[in-house]
């Protein structure tokens, strides 16, 4: 597993989704990742769902572009997205 980014709801600090990029040959599914998160994180920090994109967006400096990941979940909300 390379990276995971958690997207949170605006009004509640409850994680909605984690984005996980699998390494070649990795064999795990959404249930396994959620179970691992629940075992290692506080209950309120465990994601409700997992997405498995081929790659995560990066900015010009090569850092994870959190705004691009969060944008579909925050569309229509009248506040900016903190990077």
N, C-alpha and C positions, 0 to 999 in steps of 0.2 A: 504494500500500500504506500503510495507516494505522498499524497496530500489529502487533507480533509478540511473543508470549510463549512462552517455551520451558518445557516441563514436563520435569523430569528424573526418572529412576528414583531410588528411595530409596538403594539400596546402591551405585550407581555414578553418577559425575558425568557420565553420557552423556546428552545431550539425546534425548528420545523424540519430542516433537512441538512444532511451532511453530504458533501460531494467527495467521492473517493475515486482516485485513479489507481487502477490495479496494475501491478507489475506483470509483464508477460508470464504466463503460466500460473498466475495466482488463481486459486479456486476457492472463493468464498462468496456468500450471497448477502443480501440485505439483512436477513435474520441473524446471521453470524456477526455482522458488524454491530448491529443494535445490541445484541447480547453482550458483546465485548465492551461496548460503551457503558452499558448499564452496570457491568461488573466493576469497571474502573473509574467511572465518573459518578458524581452526585446525581441522584435520580432526575432532578430538574434540568440537568445539563445534557442528558442523553437525547439524541435526535429521535424524532418520530418516524423519519423515513431516510433512506439513503439513495443517492443518485450515483451512477457509475459512468461519468463522461469519459471519452477517450483521452482528453487532456483538459486542463484548467487554463483559463485565459491569464496571460501575463502582461504587465505593462512594459513600457520601453526599457526599463531598468532590469527586467527579468523577474520582478517580484509578482506575487500572486495579485491579480486584479480583482479585489473584493467587490468593487462597485459593479463590474461586469457580471459577476456571479449573482449578486443580490438583485440586480436591476429587474428581472422578471417578477420577483416576489414583492418588490416595492413599487411597481408601476401604479400610478394613480394615487399614491399617498403624497400628501402635500408637504413633505419635508425632505430635506436632503439626506443622502446616505453617507454616514461617516465612514471614512476609509480606514 
